[in-house]
Amino acid sequence: MSDRTLPNILVTGTPGVGKSSTASLIAEKTGLKYICVGDIVKENACHEGMDTEYDSLILDEDKLVDVLEPMVGAEGGCIIDFHSCDFFPERWFDLVIVLRARTEVLYDRLLARGYSEKKRTENIECEIMMVVLEEAKDGYDEEIVQELQSNTIEEMNSNVERVKQWAEQWKIDNCN
């Protein structure tokens, strides 16, 4: 058990499942701080250049963890948004949300983003194989890992409300 006064929540999942939309709404509804890890990577050069085959940055995980450590901090209160989770310290998070989407929904979202066929295929395969969910279950206590569907606005709103209620209960359970 940590000495945090507010929970830290990781929102993760395959690109296109709705992490950023969901995480920013959770932050808005709970008053917790939204941290988009992709922005932190770019702003703090936590990468080793560009992977031209996949049109993505090559992540420097150690540097990223060093940069995030003081942001996540002893007080907590952060909503972390990133598509991977296997390198973050387990001690950082009180709840890990893995968003999932049906492949046809995910395909349309990735197509709308302009992802190449190769990048779409890789991400769809990762979703089918439940790669991020398995990473989360392998890296964190299963009791804090929650798999939530994110195919519609209604599901997203329901997920946000569910996490808001969880955060309120966490404060009651951990701050008395």
Protein Blocks (a to p, Z undefined) as FASTA:
>chain_A
ZZbfbdcdddeddehilpmmmmmmmmmmnopacddfklmmmmnopagbjafklopacddf
klmmmmmmmmnomnloiacddfbfklgcfklpmbdcdddddfklmmmmmmmnopafklmm
mmmmmmmnommmmmmmmmpcfklpccdddfbfklmmmmmmmmmmmmmmmmmmmmZZ
